[in-house]
């Protein structure tokens, strides 16, 4: 008789153990580790869930958000070539003026779910949730649960974070990757493991593919902290830093190498460069030019507010600086408390890591002379959040010491006072909030002075009340931000603010007013440029500006409810008649239209779903295409229409005038017709 026995091979019994492991993993995720307080994991899950709701609520109201990038996402969802190179259109005329890494998650989502507002913006919101979770995890490595949760909450409620994690600019992916890099450095410093160091370097290198050289601002800080504070002999630390440097170069440079090896005739023109070069774009327009104001092809040095007060100015202050004084004070306090710690002390190393990130990036942002926009400051949100969480956690653990509780109370008082100043800049926007925040801060500070002598539960209640008072201001700004649609190339968080340092800036930092609260709903409106901002002979395209160069018809380039061309800062809003006309016979042409400026072209492309050539790139100052190349396209009947009366385009000191020459040639050789408020030139019907 044959007896059948159960198969004793590991694979035969794999299902039950696998399901058991999965169940244990889920329970561990919900409950946390054994030594964690029972409330910690539910609190973390609640924080992440609330962040997701905050960043996704009403997300579709922003429409295409920044149509410049949405058009590139549309192109990438249609053409894999456009996807790889980051082209503005599926016919691959020119790329966006950044590396394409930030476009890839959105383009992949658009391929799966279709090209719409949600498929473009939801990946950004999920990056925000992941960034909050990463900051929590990094702080939790060496600090109590309350400190880590506070850090995550500070980040989630930072107004500029609530803005950029709901928007389709490259900053969302950049900030996530830099935060992951910081987490990798925290792990690498603890035990000097090479894999965490390489992981951190690879994240920063990938950040280059999102927003180029801005990602490298943290590299000196990360390298110095590891060199000074990591365990092991100096020779080993140096060797591992060399390996990390190699990982940085590979992760940042592989795409650049591919683009350099592909013949120019087989790829789109590199937008933002004057010589069709990614290296020129990285080192010039998006590199040193941002520091000295000499961006080749840009609009010149238009930032007059550069200086130590920029981060606290009228416009930028409400974006990022709510807890910036607190972060700096707590960094000093943490440095003092760890002054006698060993060289490899992980707490002091963490303070140096996040503090160095904040100081280096903050100083460069404050003094850079080139193009600077308020939303760039989202890169400061993770270090501010981490420092607040870590510093408050260190002082809270020492609250029995009167000096520690007094410092903590002082930080709360300073934060409440600065929130009072920031809220005072918003005019009639919830005027009752200003005194409430100040009173809450004073009361919270008073309670914290005596918190060491309070029972444990009352102490926790006092601490929670102080945190609530400090976060009330930025939370109100964040809620205002998520409840208001944001569109255009330049957006700001929170309500409108009055004039002051850094306030009310237009393209490239150009002074001007705002179109509605926070510069929303179509981007910032701007008035006449300051003297010397436009060099002699600079080109303005006719029909859309007044005598001072300010746009007519309700916004930059006149894009308004009647439809018509877009501008330097916002996409066009074509009428139904124009859209139908461009789509008619679209299959017979490579580009259904050409328009000066990427933002101008993006609106027509998004409306029709067909490629539209962006003549001159973002600023209209790139030599792409040249007049001769454009004439060849027209002769081959590859372009159907030219959109006239473009936007307020200004030729920089060293930029190309190819777009101006193309515009003049079209107006001189083709008849104009007006459809739905838009001037079009049929390039298949030249004048006799």
C-alpha positions in Angstrom: 0.0 0.0 0.0 1.3 3.4 -0.9 0.8 6.2 1.5 0.7 9.7 0.2 2.5 12.1 2.5 2.4 15.9 2.5 5.1 17.4 0.4 7.7 18.6 2.8 9.5 20.9 0.3 9.5 24.5 1.4 7.7 25.6 -1.8 4.8 23.3 -1.1 4.0 25.0 2.2 4.9 28.5 0.9 1.4 29.9 0.7 0.5 29.6 4.4 3.8 31.1 5.7 3.6 33.8 3.0 0.1 34.8 4.0 1.2 34.7 7.7 4.2 36.9 7.0 1.9 39.4 5.1 -0.5 39.4 7.9 2.2 40.1 10.4 3.7 42.8 8.3 0.3 44.5 8.1 -0.2 44.3 11.8 3.3 45.6 12.4 2.6 48.5 10.1 -0.6 49.3 12.0 0.7 48.7 15.5 4.4 49.7 15.1 7.3 48.1 16.8 7.0 46.6 20.3 8.8 49.4 22.0 6.7 52.1 20.3 3.9 53.8 22.4 0.5 52.4 21.4 -0.7 55.7 20.1 2.2 56.4 17.8 1.3 54.3 14.7 -2.4 55.4 14.7 -1.2 59.0 15.0 1.2 58.5 12.1 -1.5 56.9 9.9 -3.8 59.8 10.8 -1.1 62.3 9.8 -0.5 60.7 6.5 -4.2 60.3 5.8 -4.9 63.9 6.6 -2.0 65.0 4.5 -3.4 63.0 1.6 -6.8 64.6 2.0 -5.2 68.1 2.3 -3.1 67.7 -0.8 -5.8 66.0 -2.9 -9.0 67.9 -1.9 -10.5 69.7 -5.0 -7.3 69.0 -6.9 -9.0 69.1 -10.3 -10.1 72.8 -9.8 -6.6 73.9 -10.9 -7.2 72.5 -14.4 -3.9 72.2 -16.3 -2.1 74.1 -13.5 1.2 75.0 -15.2 0.2 74.4 -18.8 3.8 74.6 -19.8 4.5 71.3 -18.1 1.0 69.8 -18.7 1.6 70.1 -22.4 4.9 68.3 -22.1 3.1 65.6 -20.1 0.5 65.3 -22.9 3.4 64.9 -25.4 5.1 62.3 -23.2 1.9 60.4 -22.9 1.6 60.3 -26.7 5.2 59.8 -27.8 7.9 57.8 -26.0 10.5 59.9 -27.7 8.9 63.0 -26.3 8.7 61.2 -22.9 12.4 60.5 -22.8 13.6 63.9 -23.9 10.9 66.0 -22.2 9.6 67.6 -25.4 7.0 70.3 -25.3 5.1 68.6 -28.2 4.7 65.1 -29.5 6.4 66.1 -32.8 9.6 66.8 -30.8 10.4 70.4 -31.9 11.9 71.5 -28.6 12.1 70.3 -25.0 11.1 72.1 -21.8 13.9 74.1 -20.2 14.5 71.5 -17.5 15.7 67.9 -17.4 12.6 65.6 -17.8 12.7 63.6 -14.6 9.8 65.4 -13.0 7.7 64.9 -16.1 8.1 61.1 -16.1 5.7 60.1 -13.2 3.0 62.4 -14.5 3.4 61.2 -18.1 3.2 57.6 -17.0 0.0 58.3 -15.0 -1.4 60.1 -18.0 -0.7 57.1 -20.2 -2.6 54.9 -17.8 -5.5 57.2 -16.8 -5.6 59.6 -19.7 -4.4 63.2 -20.0 -6.4 65.1 -17.4 -5.9 67.3 -14.4 -6.1 64.4 -11.9 -3.7 62.1 -13.6 -1.2 65.0 -13.8 -1.6 66.3 -10.2 -2.3 63.2 -8.1 1.4 61.9 -8.5 2.5 65.3 -7.1 0.2 65.0 -4.1 1.4 61.4 -3.4 5.0 62.7 -3.5 3.9 65.2 -0.8 2.6 62.4 1.4 5.7 60.4 0.8 7.9 63.3 1.8 6.0 63.8 5.1 6.4 60.1 5.8 10.1 60.3 5.0 10.7 63.3 7.3 8.9 61.5 10.1 10.9 58.3 9.6 14.2 60.2 9.5 13.5 62.1 12.7 12.1 59.0 14.4 15.5 57.3 14.1 16.9 59.2 17.1 14.1 61.2 18.5 10.8 60.5 20.3 7.6 59.8 18.5 6.1 63.2 19.4 9.1 65.0 17.8 8.8 63.0 14.6 5.0 63.6 14.4 5.6 67.3 15.0 8.1 67.4 12.1 5.7 65.7 9.8 2.9 68.0 10.7 5.0 71.1 10.2 6.0 70.0 6.8 2.4 69.1 5.8 1.1 72.5 6.9 3.8 74.6 5.4 1.9 76.8 2.9 4.4 76.5 0.0 4.4 72.7 0.5 0.6 72.6 0.3 1.0 74.6 -2.9 3.7 72.7 -4.7 2.5 69.2 -3.8 -0.7 70.1 -5.6 1.0 71.6 -8.6 2.9 70.2 -11.6 6.2 72.0 -11.3 9.4 70.0 -10.9 9.8 71.0 -7.2 7.6 68.2 -5.8 9.9 65.4 -7.1 13.0 67.4 -6.2 12.0 67.8 -2.6 11.0 64.2 -2.2 14.3 63.0 -3.6 16.4 65.3 -1.4 14.4 64.2 1.6 15.1 60.6 0.8 18.7 61.5 0.3 18.8 63.0 3.8 17.2 59.9 5.3 19.9 57.8 3.6 22.5 60.1 5.1 21.0 59.6 8.6 21.3 55.9 8.1 24.8 56.1 6.6 26.1 58.2 9.5 24.8 55.8 12.1 26.8 52.7 11.1 28.8 53.9 8.0 27.2 51.4 5.7 28.1 52.0 2.1 24.8 51.1 0.7 23.0 53.9 2.5 25.6 56.4 1.4 25.2 55.3 -2.2 21.5 55.4 -1.9 21.6 59.0 -0.6 23.9 60.0 -3.4 21.7 58.3 -6.0 18.6 60.2 -4.7 20.4 63.5 -5.0 21.7 62.6 -8.5 18.2 61.7 -9.5 17.1 65.1 -8.2 19.3 66.6 -10.9 17.1 65.0 -13.5 14.1 66.8 -11.8 15.5 70.4 -11.4 19.2 70.3 -12.4 21.8 72.0 -10.2 19.5 73.0 -7.4 19.6 69.4 -6.3 23.4 69.7 -5.7 23.1 72.5 -3.1 22.9 69.8 -0.4 26.0 67.9 -1.6 28.7 69.8 0.3 26.6 69.5 3.5 25.9 65.8 3.1 29.6 65.0 2.3 31.0 67.1 5.1 28.6 65.6 7.7 29.6 62.1 6.7 33.3 62.8 6.6 33.3 64.4 10.0 30.7 62.3 11.9 30.6 58.8 10.4 32.2 56.0 12.2 35.5 54.4 11.0 38.9 55.7 10.0 39.3 58.7 7.8 40.7 56.7 4.8 37.6 54.4 4.8 35.3 57.4 5.0 37.0 59.1 2.1 36.8 55.9 0.0 33.1 55.6 0.6 32.6 59.2 -0.3 34.3 58.6 -3.6 31.9 55.7 -4.3 29.0 57.9 -3.4 30.4 60.6 -5.8 30.5 58.0 -8.5 26.9 57.1 -7.8 26.0 60.8 -7.9 27.6 61.2 -11.3 26.0 58.1 -12.8 22.5 58.8 -11.5 22.6 62.5 -12.6 24.6 62.1 -15.8 23.3 59.0 -17.6 20.5 61.0 -19.3 22.9 63.9 -20.1 25.3 61.4 -21.7 22.5 59.9 -23.9 21.4 63.3 -25.1 24.9 64.3 -25.9 25.5 61.1 -27.9 22.2 61.4 -29.9 22.7 63.5 -33.1 21.0 66.8 -32.9 19.0 66.0 -36.0 17.5 62.9 -34.3 16.3 64.6 -31.1 14.4 67.8 -30.2 16.2 71.1 -29.5 17.3 71.5 -25.9 15.0 74.3 -24.7 16.5 77.0 -22.6 19.9 76.8 -24.3 21.4 78.9 -27.0 23.5 76.1 -28.5 21.3 73.0 -28.2 23.3 71.7 -25.3 22.2 70.2 -22.0 25.4 71.1 -20.3 24.9 74.7 -21.3 21.4 74.6 -20.0 22.6 73.1 -16.7 25.6 75.4 -16.1 24.2 78.6 -17.7 20.5 79.3 -17.7 19.7 76.9 -14.9 23.0 77.1 -13.2 25.4 80.0 -12.6 23.1 82.3 -14.4 20.6 81.9 -11.5 23.3 83.1 -9.1 24.7 86.1 -10.9 21.6 87.1 -12.9 23.3 86.6 -16.3 21.0 83.8 -17.6 21.8 83.5 -21.3 18.5 83.8 -23.1 16.8 84.9 -19.9 15.4 88.2 -19.0 18.4 89.5 -17.1 18.8 90.5 -13.5 15.3 91.5 -12.4 15.5 90.6 -8.7 16.0 93.7 -6.7 15.2 92.2 -3.3 18.2 89.9 -3.0 19.6 90.1 0.5 19.4 88.6 4.0 15.8 89.7 4.5 14.4 88.0 1.3 13.1 84.9 3.1 11.1 87.1 5.4 9.8 89.5 2.8 6.2 90.4 2.1 5.6 87.6 -0.5 8.1 84.9 0.5 7.6 85.3 4.3 4.1 83.8 4.2 5.3 80.9 2.0 8.0 79.4 4.2 9.1 81.6 7.1 6.4 80.8 9.7 8.7 78.5 11.7 12.0 79.6 10.2 13.0 81.6 13.3 12.0 78.6 15.4 14.1 76.3 13.3 17.2 78.5 13.6 16.8 78.9 17.4 16.2 75.2 17.9 19.3 74.4 15.8 21.4 76.6 18.1 19.9 75.1 21.2 20.5 71.6 19.9 24.1 72.4 19.0 24.6 73.6 22.6 23.0 70.6 24.1 25.2 68.2 22.1 28.4 70.3 22.3 30.2 67.6 24.4 28.9 64.6 22.5 31.4 62.2 20.8 32.4 62.9 17.2 30.0 60.2 15.9 27.0 61.3 18.0 24.0 60.7 15.6 21.9 63.4 17.2 24.4 66.1 16.6 25.0 64.7 13.1 21.3 64.9 12.3 21.2 68.5 13.5 24.2 69.3 11.3 22.7 67.5 8.3 19.3 69.2 8.4 20.7 72.5 9.7 23.4 72.6 6.9 20.7 71.9 4.3 18.6 74.9 5.6 21.5 77.3 6.0 23.3 76.6 2.6 20.1 76.6 0.6 18.6 79.5 2.5 21.7 81.7 2.0 21.9 80.9 -1.7 18.1 81.6 -2.2 18.5 84.9 -0.3 21.4 86.3 -2.3 21.0 84.8 -5.8 20.6 87.6 -8.4 19.0 85.6 -11.2 15.4 84.4 -11.7 13.9 83.5 -8.4 10.3 82.7 -7.6 8.6 82.3 -4.2 7.7 78.7 -4.7 11.4 77.7 -4.9 11.4 77.9 -1.1 9.6 74.6 -0.8 13.1 73.1 -0.8 13.5 74.6 2.7 10.4 73.0 4.1 11.9 69.6 5.0 14.9 70.9 7.0 12.7 73.5 8.8 10.2 70.7 9.8 13.0 68.3 10.9 14.8 71.0 13.0 11.6 72.0 14.7 10.7 68.5 15.5 14.2 67.5 16.7 14.9 70.7 18.6 11.4 70.7 20.3 11.9 67.0 21.2 15.3 67.5 22.8 14.0 70.5 24.9 10.8 68.6 25.8 12.8 65.7 27.2 14.7 68.2 29.4 11.6 70.2 30.4 12.3 69.6 34.1 15.3 71.9 33.6 14.1 75.5 33.9 16.5 76.7 31.3 15.3 74.1 28.7 11.6 75.0 29.3 12.4 78.7 29.2 14.1 78.3 25.8 11.1 76.2 24.5 8.7 78.9 25.8 10.8 81.6 24.0 10.7 79.7 20.7 6.9 79.5 21.0 6.7 83.2 21.8 8.9 84.2 18.9 6.9 82.0 16.5 3.6 83.4 17.6 5.0 87.0 17.3 6.3 86.3 13.8 3.0 84.7 12.8 1.3 87.9 14.1 3.5 90.0 11.8 2.8 87.7 8.8 -0.9 87.7 9.3 -0.8 91.5 9.5 0.3 91.6 5.9 -2.9 90.0 4.6 -5.3 93.0 5.0 -8.8 91.9 5.8 -8.2 88.2 5.4 -9.6 86.7 8.7 -8.5 89.7 10.9 -9.6 87.8 14.1 -6.9 85.2 13.5 -4.0 87.5 14.2 -4.9 88.3 17.9 -5.9 84.7 18.5 -2.6 83.4 17.4 -0.7 85.9 19.5 -2.7 85.2 22.6 -2.4 81.5 22.1 1.4 81.9 21.8 1.7 84.0 24.9 -0.5 81.5 26.9 1.4 78.5 25.5 4.7 80.1 26.3 3.6 80.8 29.9 2.5 77.2 30.4 5.8 75.8 29.0 7.8 77.8 31.5 6.2 75.9 34.3 5.7 72.6 32.3 8.4 70.8 34.3 6.3 71.1 37.5 3.0 70.0 35.9 1.6 66.4 36.1 2.4 64.4 33.0 -1.1 64.7 31.4 -1.3 68.4 32.1 2.2 68.8 30.6 1.1 67.0 27.5 -2.0 69.2 27.2 0.1 72.3 27.6 2.5 71.2 24.9 -0.3 70.3 22.6 -1.9 73.7 23.1 1.4 75.5 22.4 1.9 73.4 19.2 -1.7 74.2 18.1 -1.1 77.9 18.6 2.2 77.9 16.6 0.7 76.0 13.7 -2.5 77.9 13.5 -1.1 80.6 11.2 0.5 78.3 8.6 -2.4 75.9 8.8 -4.8 78.7 7.9 -2.6 79.7 5.0 -2.4 76.1 3.8 -6.2 75.7 3.9 -6.6 78.9 1.9 -4.1 77.5 -0.6 -5.8 74.2 -1.1 -9.3 75.8 -1.4 -8.2 78.1 -4.3 -7.3 77.0 -7.9 -3.8 77.8 -9.0 -2.8 78.2 -12.7 0.0 79.8 -14.6 3.8 79.7 -14.4 4.2 81.7 -11.2 2.0 80.8 -8.2 2.0 81.6 -4.5 0.4 80.1 -1.5 -2.1 81.8 0.9 -3.9 85.1 0.5 -2.7 88.2 -1.2 -0.2 90.3 0.7 0.7 94.0 0.6 3.8 95.5 -1.1 7.2 95.0 0.5 10.5 93.2 0.1 10.0 90.4 -2.3 6.3 91.1 -2.7 4.3 91.1 -5.9 6.8 89.8 -8.4 6.2 88.9 -12.0 8.3 87.0 -14.5 11.9 86.5 -13.4 11.2 88.4 -10.2 9.9 91.5 -12.1 8.1 93.8 -9.7 4.4 94.1 -10.2 1.0 93.6 -8.7 -1.0 90.4 -8.4 -4.0 89.0 -10.2 -6.2 88.1 -7.3 -5.2 86.5 -4.0 -1.8 85.0 -3.9 -1.2 85.5 -7.6 -3.6 82.8 -8.6 -6.0 82.1 -11.4 -3.8 82.8 -14.4 -0.5 83.5 -12.7 0.9 86.9 -11.7 0.0 90.0 -13.5 2.9 92.4 -14.0 3.3 96.0 -14.9 6.0 98.0 -16.6 9.5 96.5 -16.0 12.0 98.5 -14.0 14.4 100.8 -15.8 17.2 98.9 -17.4 15.3 95.5 -17.2 14.7 95.5 -21.0 17.8 96.3 -23.1 17.6 98.7 -26.0 16.1 97.0 -29.0 14.3 94.4 -27.1 11.4 92.9 -29.0 7.8 93.2 -28.0 5.3 91.5 -30.2 2.5 93.9 -31.3 -1.1 94.0 -30.4 -1.0 92.8 -26.8 0.8 95.4 -24.7 0.3 99.0 -23.8 2.9 101.7 -24.3 4.8 100.7 -21.2 5.0 97.0 -22.1 2.3 96.0 -19.7 -0.2 93.4 -21.1 -3.7 94.3 -22.0 -6.9 92.3 -22.0 -6.9 91.3 -18.3 -3.5 89.5 -17.9 -0.2 88.5 -19.4 -0.7 88.2 -23.1 -4.4 88.9 -22.8 -5.5 85.4 -22.1 -9.0 85.9 -20.6 -12.5 84.7 -20.7 -12.9 85.6 -24.3 -10.1 83.3 -25.3 -7.0 84.3 -27.2 -3.3 84.0 -27.1 -1.5 83.2 -23.8 1.6 84.9 -22.5 4.9 84.5 -20.9 3.3 83.2 -17.7 0.1 81.4 -18.7 -1.3 79.2 -21.5 -3.6 80.4 -24.2 -7.4 79.9 -23.8 -8.5 79.2 -27.4 -12.2 79.5 -28.3 -14.2 76.6 -29.6 -14.0 78.0 -33.1 -10.2 78.2 -33.0 -9.9 74.7 -31.5 -12.1 73.2 -34.2 -10.2 75.1 -36.9 -6.8 73.8 -35.7 -8.1 70.2 -35.4 -9.5 70.2 -38.9 -7.2 68.1 -41.1 -4.7 67.8 -38.3 -3.4 64.4 -39.6 -2.0 66.2 -42.7 0.5 68.3 -40.7 3.3 67.7 -38.2 2.2 70.7 -36.2 -1.3 72.1 -36.4 0.1 75.5 -35.4 3.2 77.3 -34.2 3.1 80.0 -31.5 5.8 82.2 -30.0 6.6 81.0 -26.4 6.0 77.6 -24.8 3.2 78.8 -22.5 1.4 80.4 -25.5 1.7 77.2 -27.5 0.7 74.9 -24.6 -2.9 76.2 -24.4 -3.6 75.4 -28.1 -1.9 72.0 -27.8 -3.8 71.0 -24.7 -7.1 72.2 -26.2 -6.6 70.3 -29.5 -4.6 67.3 -28.3 -2.3 67.9 -31.4 1.3 69.1 -31.5 1.9 72.8 -31.5 5.4 74.2 -32.1 6.7 76.5 -29.3 8.8 79.0 -31.3 11.7 80.2 -29.2 11.0 78.0 -26.2 9.8 79.3 -22.8 11.0 83.0 -23.1 10.8 83.1 -26.9 14.6 83.6 -26.9 15.9 80.2 -28.0 17.1 79.9 -31.6 14.7 77.1 -32.3 13.7 77.0 -35.0 15.8 79.4 -37.0 14.0 81.4 -39.6 15.5 79.3 -42.3 14.4 76.1 -40.7 10.9 77.5 -40.1 10.7 78.5 -43.8 11.6 75.0 -44.7 8.9 73.6 -42.5 6.3 75.9 -44.1 7.5 75.1 -47.6 7.0 71.4 -46.8 3.5 72.1 -45.4 4.4 70.7 -42.0 2.9 73.6 -40.1 -0.7 74.7 -40.7 -1.3 77.9 -38.8 0.8 80.6 -37.0 -0.8 82.2 -34.0 -0.2 85.9 -34.2 -0.3 88.6 -31.6 1.7 86.4 -29.2 2.6 87.5 -25.7 4.8 90.1 -24.1 8.1 88.6 -25.2 11.3 90.4 -24.4 14.7 89.5 -26.0 17.4 89.2 -23.4 20.8 90.8 -23.8 22.3 87.6 -25.2 19.2 85.7 -26.4 18.3 84.9 -29.9 15.9 87.1 -32.0 14.8 84.1 -34.1 11.3 84.2 -32.8 11.0 87.9 -33.6 12.3 87.4 -37.1 9.8 84.5 -37.7 6.9 86.6 -36.5 7.9 89.5 -38.8 8.3 87.1 -41.8 4.9 85.5 -41.2 3.2 88.9 -40.9 4.9 90.1 -44.1 4.0 87.0 -46.2 0.7 85.7 -45.0 -2.7 87.2 -44.5 -4.1 87.5 -41.1 -7.6 86.4 -40.1 -9.3 86.7 -36.7 -11.2 83.7 -35.3 -12.7 83.8 -31.8 -10.6 86.7 -30.8 -7.4 85.0 -32.0 -5.2 86.2 -34.9 -4.2 83.3 -37.2 -2.1 83.0 -40.3 -2.7 80.1 -42.7 0.8 79.1 -43.6 -0.5 77.0 -46.5 -1.8 80.1 -48.3 0.9 82.7 -48.8 0.2 86.1 -50.3 0.7 86.3 -54.0 
